[in-house]
Amino acid sequence: MTNLAAPASPLSVGSVAQLTLSLAAIVALIFAVSWIVKRLKLGMPRSRGDITVIDQLALGPRERLVLVRVGDAQVLVGIGAGGLVGLTPLDKPIAIKEPSEGPAFADRLREIMKRPGGPS
């Protein structure tokens, strides 16, 4: 009787563990990129024709105030779990300094990395 070595199974414990860890890493990367995009507010349209979001202030995890310019008028809008609520049109428009070219993505990322409690 000869000892023939059985071929390694493609479904061995090591290959399944490697596949599982690879998939977990990819899913974690997707969540990390989506968190960064949300945190830095990238890809959010700020203007559409005559309607422009001028500024916004987060009041809670799902509530915020948004100052919107519609034509020549400005309107303060509340956004929450219940939907949109038009709070008041402003009689005297608020002058907001338009931000000049913001820092590049690399500069923002470097700033976040240097923060205490941030990634090392």
DSSP file (Angstrom, degrees, kcal/mol; ACC not computed):
  #  RESIDUE AA STRUCTURE BP1 BP2  ACC     N-H-->O    O-->H-N    N-H-->O    O-->H-N    TCO  KAPPA ALPHA  PHI   PSI    X-CA   Y-CA   Z-CA
    1    1 A M              0   0    0      0, 0.0     2,-0.3     0, 0.0     0, 0.0   0.000 360.0 360.0 360.0 130.8    0.0    0.0    0.0
    2    2 A T        -     0   0    0      1,-0.0     2,-1.1     2,-0.0     0, 0.0  -0.729 360.0-124.7-100.0 146.8    1.3    3.3   -1.0
    3    3 A N        -     0   0    0     -2,-0.3     2,-0.6     2,-0.0    -1,-0.0  -0.774  30.8-174.2 -89.7 102.0    0.9    6.5    0.9
    4    4 A L        -     0   0    0     -2,-1.1     2,-0.3     0, 0.0    -2,-0.0  -0.865  23.4-128.6 -98.2 126.8   -0.6    8.9   -1.5
    5    5 A A        -     0   0    0     -2,-0.6     3,-0.1     1,-0.1    -2,-0.0  -0.568  23.5-123.6 -74.6 130.8   -0.9   12.4   -0.2
    6    6 A A        -     0   0    0     -2,-0.3     3,-0.1     1,-0.1    -1,-0.1  -0.524  31.8-105.1 -73.0 138.7   -4.4   13.8   -0.6
    7    7 A P        -     0   0    0      0, 0.0     2,-0.1     0, 0.0    -1,-0.1  -0.328  43.2 -95.8 -63.5 147.5   -4.6   17.0   -2.5
    8    8 A A        -     0   0    0      1,-0.1    -3,-0.0    -3,-0.1     4,-0.0  -0.414  40.5-121.4 -65.5 134.7   -5.2   20.1   -0.4
    9    9 A S    >   -     0   0    0      1,-0.1     3,-1.1    -2,-0.1    -1,-0.1  -0.570   5.3-138.2 -78.2 137.1   -8.8   21.0   -0.4
   10   10 A P  T 3  S+     0   0    0      0, 0.0    -1,-0.1     0, 0.0    -2,-0.1   0.672 103.6  59.3 -68.4 -13.1   -9.7   24.5   -1.6
   11   11 A L  T 3  S+     0   0    0      4,-0.1    -2,-0.1     5,-0.0    -3,-0.0  -0.120  77.1 142.6-105.0  36.3  -12.1   24.8    1.3
   12   12 A S    <>  -     0   0    0     -3,-1.1     4,-2.2     1,-0.1     5,-0.2  -0.276  66.7-106.4 -71.0 164.3   -9.6   24.3    4.0
   13   13 A V  H  > S+     0   0    0      1,-0.2     4,-2.3     2,-0.2     5,-0.2   0.879 118.8  53.0 -60.0 -39.4   -9.9   26.2    7.3
   14   14 A G  H  > S+     0   0    0      1,-0.2     4,-2.3     2,-0.2    -1,-0.2   0.914 110.0  45.5 -65.3 -43.3   -7.0   28.5    6.3
   15   15 A S  H  > S+     0   0    0      2,-0.2     4,-2.3     1,-0.2    -1,-0.2   0.877 113.7  49.4 -71.1 -35.4   -8.4   29.5    2.9
   16   16 A V  H  X S+     0   0    0     -4,-2.2     4,-2.5     2,-0.2    -2,-0.2   0.906 112.1  48.8 -67.7 -40.5  -11.9   30.1    4.4
   17   17 A A  H  X S+     0   0    0     -4,-2.3     4,-2.6    -5,-0.2    -2,-0.2   0.914 111.9  48.9 -64.3 -42.0  -10.4   32.2    7.2
   18   18 A Q  H  X S+     0   0    0     -4,-2.3     4,-2.3     2,-0.2    -2,-0.2   0.916 112.2  48.5 -63.8 -42.7   -8.3   34.2    4.7
   19   19 A L  H  X S+     0   0    0     -4,-2.3     4,-2.4     2,-0.2    -2,-0.2   0.914 112.1  49.1 -63.1 -43.0  -11.4   34.8    2.5
   20   20 A T  H  X S+     0   0    0     -4,-2.5     4,-2.4     1,-0.2    -2,-0.2   0.921 112.2  47.4 -63.7 -44.7  -13.5   35.9    5.5
   21   21 A L  H  X S+     0   0    0     -4,-2.6     4,-2.3     2,-0.2    -1,-0.2   0.888 111.2  51.9 -64.7 -38.4  -10.8   38.3    6.7
   22   22 A S  H  X S+     0   0    0     -4,-2.3     4,-2.0     2,-0.2    -2,-0.2   0.928 111.4  46.3 -63.7 -44.4  -10.4   39.7    3.2
   23   23 A L  H  X S+     0   0    0     -4,-2.4     4,-2.4     1,-0.2    -2,-0.2   0.900 111.7  51.5 -65.1 -40.0  -14.1   40.3    2.8
   24   24 A A  H  X S+     0   0    0     -4,-2.4     4,-2.4     1,-0.2    -1,-0.2   0.891 109.4  50.9 -63.3 -39.1  -14.3   41.9    6.3
   25   25 A A  H  X S+     0   0    0     -4,-2.3     4,-2.2     2,-0.2    -1,-0.2   0.894 110.2  49.1 -65.5 -39.7  -11.4   44.2    5.4
   26   26 A I  H  X S+     0   0    0     -4,-2.0     4,-2.1     2,-0.2    -2,-0.2   0.917 112.1  47.7 -66.3 -43.6  -13.2   45.3    2.2
   27   27 A V  H  X S+     0   0    0     -4,-2.4     4,-2.3     2,-0.2    -2,-0.2   0.910 112.0  50.4 -63.7 -42.0  -16.5   46.0    4.0
   28   28 A A  H  X S+     0   0    0     -4,-2.4     4,-2.4     1,-0.2    -2,-0.2   0.890 109.3  51.9 -63.1 -38.9  -14.6   48.0    6.7
   29   29 A L  H  X S+     0   0    0     -4,-2.2     4,-2.5     2,-0.2    -1,-0.2   0.900 108.3  50.9 -63.9 -40.9  -12.9   50.0    4.0
   30   30 A I  H  X S+     0   0    0     -4,-2.1     4,-2.2     1,-0.2    -2,-0.2   0.929 112.1  46.7 -62.5 -45.5  -16.2   50.8    2.4
   31   31 A F  H  X S+     0   0    0     -4,-2.3     4,-2.2     2,-0.2    -2,-0.2   0.895 112.1  51.1 -63.6 -39.6  -17.6   52.0    5.7
   32   32 A A  H  X S+     0   0    0     -4,-2.4     4,-2.3     2,-0.2    -2,-0.2   0.920 110.9  47.4 -64.5 -44.2  -14.5   54.1    6.5
   33   33 A V  H  X S+     0   0    0     -4,-2.5     4,-2.5     1,-0.2    -1,-0.2   0.905 112.2  49.7 -65.3 -40.8  -14.6   55.8    3.1
   34   34 A S  H  X S+     0   0    0     -4,-2.2     4,-2.2    -5,-0.2    -1,-0.2   0.885 110.8  50.3 -66.0 -36.7  -18.3   56.6    3.5
   35   35 A W  H  X S+     0   0    0     -4,-2.2     4,-2.9     2,-0.2    -2,-0.2   0.913 111.3  48.5 -65.4 -42.0  -17.7   58.0    7.0
   36   36 A I  H  X S+     0   0    0     -4,-2.3     4,-2.6     2,-0.2    -2,-0.2   0.921 111.7  48.9 -64.6 -43.9  -14.9   60.2    5.6
   37   37 A V  H  X>S+     0   0    0     -4,-2.5     5,-2.0     1,-0.2     4,-0.6   0.912 115.2  44.8 -62.3 -42.0  -17.0   61.5    2.8
   38   38 A K  H  <5S+     0   0    0     -4,-2.2     3,-0.5     3,-0.2    -2,-0.2   0.916 113.9  49.5 -67.5 -42.8  -19.9   62.2    5.1
   39   39 A R  H  <5S+     0   0    0     -4,-2.9    -2,-0.2     1,-0.2    -1,-0.2   0.897 117.6  39.0 -64.3 -42.4  -17.6   63.9    7.7
   40   40 A L  H  <5S-     0   0    0     -4,-2.6    -1,-0.2    -5,-0.2    -2,-0.2   0.466 106.0-129.2 -88.3  -1.9  -15.8   66.1    5.2
   41   41 A K  T ><5 +     0   0    0     -4,-0.6     3,-0.6    -3,-0.5     2,-0.3   0.899  46.0 168.3  54.2  46.4  -19.1   66.7    3.3
   42   42 A L  T 3 < +     0   0    0     -5,-2.0    -1,-0.2     1,-0.2    -2,-0.0  -0.616  56.1  21.6 -85.7 148.8  -17.6   65.8    0.0
   43   43 A G  T 3  S+     0   0    0     -2,-0.3    -1,-0.2     1,-0.2    -2,-0.1   0.585  84.3 133.5  75.8   9.7  -19.9   65.3   -3.0
   44   44 A M    <   -     0   0    0     -3,-0.6    -1,-0.2    -6,-0.0     2,-0.2  -0.833  57.6-127.4 -94.8 120.0  -22.8   67.3   -1.6
   45   45 A P        -     0   0    0      0, 0.0     3,-0.1     0, 0.0     8,-0.1  -0.470  23.5-173.6 -65.9 131.7  -24.2   69.8   -4.1
   46   46 A R        +     0   0    0      1,-0.2     7,-2.1    -2,-0.2     2,-0.4   0.627  64.2  31.5 -99.6 -18.0  -24.3   73.2   -2.6
   47   47 A S  E     +A   52   0A   0      5,-0.2     2,-0.3     7,-0.0     5,-0.2  -0.997  47.1 178.9-146.6 145.2  -26.2   75.1   -5.4
   48   48 A R  E >   -A   51   0A   0      3,-2.5     3,-1.8    -2,-0.4     2,-0.3  -0.746  64.9 -66.6-145.7  94.0  -28.8   74.3   -8.0
   49   49 A G  T 3  S-     0   0    0      1,-0.3    -1,-0.1    -2,-0.3    22,-0.0  -0.457 118.2  -6.4  66.5-122.7  -29.8   77.3  -10.2
   50   50 A D  T 3  S+     0   0    0     -2,-0.3    21,-2.5    -3,-0.1     2,-0.5   0.476 121.7  80.6 -88.1  -2.7  -31.5   79.9   -8.1
   51   51 A I  E <   +AB  48  70A   0     -3,-1.8    -3,-2.5    19,-0.2     2,-0.4  -0.922  58.4 170.5-109.0 123.8  -31.7   77.8   -4.9
   52   52 A T  E     -AB  47  69A   0     17,-2.5    17,-3.3    -2,-0.5     2,-0.7  -0.995  35.2-132.4-135.9 135.8  -28.6   77.7   -2.8
   53   53 A V  E     - B   0  68A   0     -7,-2.1    15,-0.2    -2,-0.4     3,-0.1  -0.800  26.8-179.3 -82.9 115.7  -27.7   76.3    0.6
   54   54 A I  E     -     0   0A   0     13,-2.7     2,-0.3    -2,-0.7    -1,-0.2   0.926  58.8 -21.3 -83.8 -49.0  -25.8   79.2    2.2
   55   55 A D  E     - B   0  67A   0     12,-1.3    12,-3.1     2,-0.0    -1,-0.3  -0.980  55.2-158.5-157.0 160.7  -25.0   77.7    5.6
   56   56 A Q  E     - B   0  66A   0     -2,-0.3     2,-0.4    10,-0.2    10,-0.2  -0.991   3.5-157.6-146.8 154.0  -26.2   75.0    8.0
   57   57 A L  E     - B   0  65A   0      8,-2.7     8,-2.7    -2,-0.3     2,-0.4  -0.987  18.4-134.7-135.6 122.1  -25.9   74.3   11.7
   58   58 A A  E     + B   0  64A   0     -2,-0.4     6,-0.3     6,-0.2    -2,-0.0  -0.642  22.5 176.9 -77.8 126.6  -26.2   70.8   13.3
   59   59 A L        -     0   0    0      4,-2.5     5,-0.2    -2,-0.4    -1,-0.2   0.636  68.0 -20.9-100.4 -20.9  -28.4   70.9   16.4
   60   60 A G  S    S-     0   0    0      3,-1.8    -1,-0.2     1,-0.0     0, 0.0  -0.900  89.9 -65.1-167.1-171.4  -28.4   67.2   17.0
   61   61 A P  S    S+     0   0    0      0, 0.0     3,-0.0     0, 0.0    -3,-0.0   0.818 133.4  12.6 -65.0 -28.6  -27.7   63.9   15.3
   62   62 A R  S    S+     0   0    0     17,-0.0     2,-0.4    -4,-0.0    -4,-0.0   0.350 114.3  82.1-127.5   4.1  -30.7   64.3   13.0
   63   63 A E        +     0   0    0     17,-0.1    -4,-2.5    18,-0.1    -3,-1.8  -0.903  48.5 154.4-115.7 140.8  -31.7   67.9   13.4
   64   64 A R  E     -BC  58  79A   0     15,-2.4    15,-2.9    -2,-0.4     2,-0.4  -0.992  36.9-125.0-156.8 158.9  -30.2   71.0   11.8
   65   65 A L  E     -BC  57  78A   0     -8,-2.7    -8,-2.7    -2,-0.3     2,-0.4  -0.885  27.0-165.9-103.1 137.6  -30.9   74.5   10.8
   66   66 A V  E     -BC  56  77A   0     11,-3.0    11,-3.0    -2,-0.4     2,-0.6  -0.992  13.4-150.1-129.7 129.9  -30.3   75.4    7.1
   67   67 A L  E     -BC  55  76A   0    -12,-3.1   -13,-2.7    -2,-0.4   -12,-1.3  -0.889  24.2-171.9 -98.0 118.7  -30.1   78.9    5.7
   68   68 A V  E     -BC  53  75A   0      7,-2.9     7,-3.0    -2,-0.6     2,-0.6  -0.907  17.5-147.2-117.6 137.0  -31.3   78.8    2.0
   69   69 A R  E     -BC  52  74A   0    -17,-3.3   -17,-2.5    -2,-0.4     2,-0.6  -0.913  14.1-175.9-102.1 124.3  -31.2   81.5   -0.6
   70   70 A V  E >   -BC  51  73A   0      3,-2.7     3,-2.0    -2,-0.6     2,-0.5  -0.939  66.6 -51.3-119.5 105.3  -34.1   81.4   -3.1
   71   71 A G  T 3  S-     0   0    0    -21,-2.5   -19,-0.0    -2,-0.6    -2,-0.0  -0.558 122.6 -22.5  65.9-119.6  -33.6   84.0   -5.7
   72   72 A D  T 3  S+     0   0    0     -2,-0.5    -1,-0.3    -3,-0.1     2,-0.2   0.489 124.0  85.3 -99.2  -5.9  -32.9   87.2   -3.7
   73   73 A A  E <   -C   70   0A   0     -3,-2.0    -3,-2.7    20,-0.0     2,-0.4  -0.630  64.8-144.0 -98.4 154.9  -34.6   86.1   -0.5
   74   74 A Q  E     -CD  69  90A   0     16,-0.5    16,-2.8    -5,-0.2     2,-0.4  -0.947  14.0-168.4-116.7 140.4  -33.2   84.0    2.4
   75   75 A V  E     -CD  68  89A   0     -7,-3.0    -7,-2.9    -2,-0.4     2,-0.6  -0.990  16.6-140.0-130.4 135.0  -35.3   81.4    4.3
   76   76 A L  E     -CD  67  88A   0     12,-2.9    11,-1.8    -2,-0.4    12,-1.5  -0.851  27.0-171.6 -93.8 124.9  -34.4   79.7    7.5
   77   77 A V  E     -CD  66  86A   0    -11,-3.0   -11,-3.0    -2,-0.6     2,-0.4  -0.942  15.7-145.6-122.6 137.2  -35.4   76.0    7.4
   78   78 A G  E     -CD  65  85A   0      7,-3.3     7,-2.6    -2,-0.4     2,-0.5  -0.872  13.5-165.2-100.1 134.3  -35.5   73.4   10.1
   79   79 A I  E     +CD  64  84A   0    -15,-2.9   -15,-2.4    -2,-0.4     2,-0.2  -0.980  25.5 135.4-121.3 127.8  -34.7   69.8    9.2
   80   80 A G  E >   - D   0  83A   0      3,-2.0     3,-1.5    -2,-0.5   -17,-0.1  -0.798  69.2 -68.6-150.9-168.0  -35.5   66.9   11.6
   81   81 A A  T 3  S+     0   0    0      1,-0.3     3,-0.1    -2,-0.2   -18,-0.1   0.798 127.6  56.1 -64.3 -28.2  -36.9   63.5   11.9
   82   82 A G  T 3  S-     0   0    0      1,-0.3     2,-0.3     3,-0.0    -1,-0.3   0.522 116.9-109.3 -82.2  -5.4  -40.4   64.9   11.2
   83   83 A G  E <   -D   80   0A   0     -3,-1.5    -3,-2.0     2,-0.1     2,-0.3  -0.823  58.7 -19.2 116.7-156.1  -39.3   66.4    7.9
   84   84 A L  E     -D   79   0A   0     -2,-0.3     2,-0.4    -5,-0.2    -5,-0.2  -0.718  49.4-171.1 -94.7 141.2  -38.7   70.0    6.7
   85   85 A V  E     -D   78   0A   0     -7,-2.6    -7,-3.3    -2,-0.3     2,-0.9  -0.970  20.6-138.6-133.3 118.8  -40.2   73.0    8.5
   86   86 A G  E     -D   77   0A   0     -2,-0.4    -9,-0.2    -9,-0.2    -2,-0.0  -0.659  24.4-177.4 -74.4 109.3  -39.9   76.5    7.0
   87   87 A L  E     -     0   0A   0    -11,-1.8    -1,-0.2    -2,-0.9   -10,-0.2   0.973  53.4 -33.1 -77.7 -55.7  -39.1   78.6   10.1
   88   88 A T  E     -D   76   0A   0    -12,-1.5   -12,-2.9     2,-0.0     2,-0.4  -0.943  45.4-122.5-165.1 140.9  -39.1   82.1    8.7
   89   89 A P  E     -D   75   0A   0      0, 0.0     2,-0.4     0, 0.0   -14,-0.3  -0.726  42.3-121.4 -79.5 140.8  -38.2   84.1    5.6
   90   90 A L  E     -D   74   0A   0    -16,-2.8   -16,-0.5    -2,-0.4    -2,-0.0  -0.703  15.2-158.4 -89.9 131.5  -35.6   86.7    6.6
   91   91 A D  S    S+     0   0    0     -2,-0.4    -1,-0.2     1,-0.2   -17,-0.0   0.925  89.5  38.0 -69.9 -45.2  -36.4   90.4    6.1
   92   92 A K  S    S-     0   0    0    -19,-0.0    -1,-0.2   -18,-0.0   -19,-0.0  -0.929  95.4-125.4-110.0 114.7  -32.8   91.4    6.1
   93   93 A P        -     0   0    0      0, 0.0     2,-0.5     0, 0.0    -2,-0.0  -0.252  21.6-121.0 -60.1 142.8  -30.5   88.9    4.3
   94   94 A I        -     0   0    0      1,-0.0     2,-0.8    -4,-0.0    -4,-0.0  -0.723  20.9-132.8 -85.1 129.3  -27.6   87.7    6.4
   95   95 A A        -     0   0    0     -2,-0.5     2,-0.5     2,-0.0    -1,-0.0  -0.749  26.9-174.2 -85.8 115.0  -24.2   88.4    4.7
   96   96 A I        -     0   0    0     -2,-0.8     2,-0.4     3,-0.0   -41,-0.0  -0.926  27.4-120.7-110.6 130.8  -22.1   85.3    4.8
   97   97 A K        -     0   0    0     -2,-0.5     3,-0.0     1,-0.1    -2,-0.0  -0.566  28.5-126.6 -69.4 124.6  -18.6   85.4    3.6
   98   98 A E        -     0   0    0     -2,-0.4     2,-0.1     1,-0.1    -1,-0.1  -0.586  29.9-114.9 -70.4 127.2  -18.2   82.9    0.8
   99   99 A P        -     0   0    0      0, 0.0     3,-0.2     0, 0.0    -1,-0.1  -0.413  26.2-131.9 -66.5 135.4  -15.4   80.6    1.6
  100  100 A S        -     0   0    0      1,-0.2    -3,-0.0    -2,-0.1     0, 0.0  -0.116  62.7 -39.7 -71.3-176.7  -12.5   80.9   -0.7
  101  101 A E  S    S-     0   0    0      1,-0.1    -1,-0.2     3,-0.0     3,-0.1  -0.243  75.4-132.2 -50.4 117.9  -11.0   77.8   -2.1
  102  102 A G        -     0   0    0     -3,-0.2     3,-0.1     1,-0.2    -1,-0.1  -0.107  34.4 -73.4 -68.3 169.4  -11.1   75.4    0.8
  103  103 A P        -     0   0    0      0, 0.0    -1,-0.2     0, 0.0     5,-0.0  -0.318  57.3-100.8 -64.9 148.5   -8.1   73.3    1.8
  104  104 A A     >  -     0   0    0      1,-0.1     4,-2.3    -3,-0.1     3,-0.2  -0.215  33.2-105.9 -65.0 160.3   -7.3   70.4   -0.4
  105  105 A F  H  > S+     0   0    0      1,-0.2     4,-2.7     2,-0.2     5,-0.2   0.889 121.1  54.1 -56.6 -41.5   -8.4   66.9    0.6
  106  106 A A  H  > S+     0   0    0      1,-0.2     4,-2.3     2,-0.2    -1,-0.2   0.895 108.6  49.0 -62.5 -39.5   -4.8   66.0    1.5
  107  107 A D  H  > S+     0   0    0     -3,-0.2     4,-2.2     2,-0.2    -1,-0.2   0.914 112.2  47.9 -66.4 -42.6   -4.5   69.0    3.8
  108  108 A R  H  X S+     0   0    0     -4,-2.3     4,-2.3     2,-0.2    -2,-0.2   0.913 112.7  48.7 -63.2 -42.6   -7.8   68.2    5.6
  109  109 A L  H  X S+     0   0    0     -4,-2.7     4,-2.3     2,-0.2    -2,-0.2   0.903 110.7  50.4 -64.6 -41.2   -6.8   64.6    6.0
  110  110 A R  H  X S+     0   0    0     -4,-2.3     4,-1.3    -5,-0.2    -1,-0.2   0.893 110.3  51.0 -62.6 -40.2   -3.5   65.6    7.5
  111  111 A E  H  X S+     0   0    0     -4,-2.2     4,-0.7     1,-0.2    -2,-0.2   0.902 110.8  47.9 -63.7 -42.5   -5.2   67.9    9.9
  112  112 A I  H >< S+     0   0    0     -4,-2.3     3,-0.7     1,-0.2    -2,-0.2   0.883 109.2  53.5 -66.0 -38.9   -7.6   65.2   11.0
  113  113 A M  H 3< S+     0   0    0     -4,-2.3    -1,-0.2     1,-0.2    -2,-0.2   0.800 106.9  52.6 -67.3 -27.8   -4.7   62.8   11.5
  114  114 A K  H 3< S+     0   0    0     -4,-1.3    -1,-0.2    -5,-0.2    -2,-0.2   0.647  84.9 108.7 -82.5 -14.9   -2.9   65.3   13.7
  115  115 A R  S X< S-     0   0    0     -4,-0.7     3,-1.8    -3,-0.7     2,-0.1  -0.303  81.4-103.6 -63.7 143.3   -5.9   65.8   16.1
  116  116 A P  T 3  S+     0   0    0      0, 0.0    -1,-0.1     0, 0.0    -2,-0.1  -0.456 108.9  21.3 -65.9 139.6   -5.6   64.3   19.6
  117  117 A G  T 3  S+     0   0    0      1,-0.3     3,-0.1    -2,-0.1    -2,-0.1   0.369 103.7 112.5  83.3  -5.5   -7.6   61.2   19.8
  118  118 A G  S <  S-     0   0    0     -3,-1.8    -1,-0.3     1,-0.2    -5,-0.1  -0.155  83.7 -53.8 -85.3-173.8   -7.6   60.7   16.1
  119  119 A P              0   0    0      0, 0.0    -1,-0.2     0, 0.0    -4,-0.0  -0.324 360.0 360.0 -61.4 145.3   -5.8   58.0   14.2
  120  120 A S              0   0    0     -3,-0.1    -7,-0.0    -4,-0.0    -2,-0.0   0.449 360.0 360.0 -83.1 360.0   -2.2   57.7   15.0
